[in-house]
Amino acid sequence: MNSDNIIFSEQQLSDIEKYASIYLKISDIAVILDIAPEVLRNAISHRDSEVSRRYHRGKAISKVKLRQQEMMLAQVGSPLALVNTANNLLDMEDDE
């Protein structure tokens, strides 16, 4: 089945975002949604699609939460958090 022909419902889009936010693998999301994994993977690979936006938004929202927690740990002196936040800053600057 070609992913260009599939239309995702609002519920499916919400589920994709929710499952991506807990870092569920695409193949597992596809099983839950009863979609062929290659169809979902292909739909997500089209960066201008709503499926891709929702999938990546879910991941990014959780990433923000993790980074906030890591920043709080760094501010109280956690050595690992300090290293991770320094690396995050370098990644950020590389992406500018």
C-alpha positions as CSV (number, residue, x, y, z in Angstrom):
1,M,0.0,0.0,0.0
2,N,1.3,3.4,-0.9
3,S,1.4,5.9,2.0
4,D,0.3,8.7,-0.5
5,N,-3.1,7.1,-0.7
6,I,-3.7,6.7,3.1
7,I,-5.5,9.4,5.0
8,F,-4.9,9.5,8.7
9,S,-7.8,10.4,11.0
10,E,-7.4,13.0,13.7
11,Q,-7.4,10.2,16.2
12,Q,-4.6,8.4,14.4
13,L,-2.6,11.6,14.2
14,S,-3.1,12.2,18.0
15,D,-2.1,8.6,18.7
16,I,1.0,8.9,16.6
17,E,2.0,12.1,18.4
18,K,1.3,10.5,21.8
19,Y,3.2,7.3,21.0
20,A,6.1,9.2,19.6
21,S,6.3,11.3,22.8
22,I,7.1,8.1,24.7
23,Y,9.6,7.1,22.1
24,L,7.7,4.1,20.8
25,K,9.2,2.6,17.7
26,I,7.4,3.2,14.4
27,S,6.9,-0.5,13.9
28,D,5.1,-0.7,17.3
29,I,3.0,2.4,16.5
30,A,2.0,0.8,13.2
31,V,1.0,-2.5,14.9
32,I,-1.2,-0.5,17.4
33,L,-2.8,1.5,14.6
34,D,-3.1,-1.6,12.3
35,I,-1.1,0.0,9.6
36,A,1.8,-1.6,7.7
37,P,5.1,-0.4,9.3
38,E,6.5,0.6,5.9
39,V,3.4,2.7,5.1
40,L,3.7,4.6,8.4
41,R,7.5,4.9,8.0
42,N,7.1,6.3,4.5
43,A,4.4,8.8,5.6
44,I,6.7,10.0,8.4
45,S,9.6,10.4,6.0
46,H,7.6,13.1,4.0
47,R,8.6,16.0,6.2
48,D,5.8,18.2,4.8
49,S,3.0,15.8,5.8
50,E,0.8,16.1,8.9
51,V,1.9,12.6,10.0
52,S,5.5,13.7,10.0
53,R,4.8,16.9,11.8
54,R,2.8,15.1,14.5
55,Y,5.4,12.3,14.9
56,H,8.3,14.8,15.3
57,R,6.2,17.1,17.5
58,G,5.6,14.2,19.9
59,K,9.3,13.4,20.1
60,A,10.3,17.1,20.5
61,I,7.8,17.7,23.3
62,S,9.3,14.9,25.4
63,K,12.8,16.0,24.5
64,V,11.9,19.4,25.9
65,K,10.8,17.8,29.2
66,L,13.9,15.7,29.5
67,R,16.2,18.7,28.7
68,Q,14.4,20.8,31.4
69,Q,15.0,18.1,33.9
70,E,18.6,17.7,32.9
71,M,19.1,21.5,33.1
72,M,17.7,21.5,36.7
73,L,20.1,18.7,37.6
74,A,23.0,20.5,36.1
75,Q,22.2,23.6,38.0
76,V,22.5,21.7,41.3
77,G,25.8,20.2,40.2
78,S,25.1,16.8,38.7
79,P,28.4,15.9,36.9
80,L,26.7,13.9,34.2
81,A,24.0,16.5,33.7
82,L,26.6,19.2,33.4
83,V,28.4,17.2,30.6
84,N,25.1,16.5,28.9
85,T,23.9,20.1,29.0
86,A,27.3,21.3,27.7
87,N,26.9,18.9,24.8
88,N,23.4,20.0,24.2
89,L,24.6,23.6,24.0
90,L,27.2,22.6,21.4
91,D,24.6,20.7,19.4
92,M,22.4,23.8,19.5
93,E,25.1,26.1,18.4
94,D,26.1,23.7,15.6
95,D,22.5,23.8,14.4
96,E,22.3,27.6,14.2
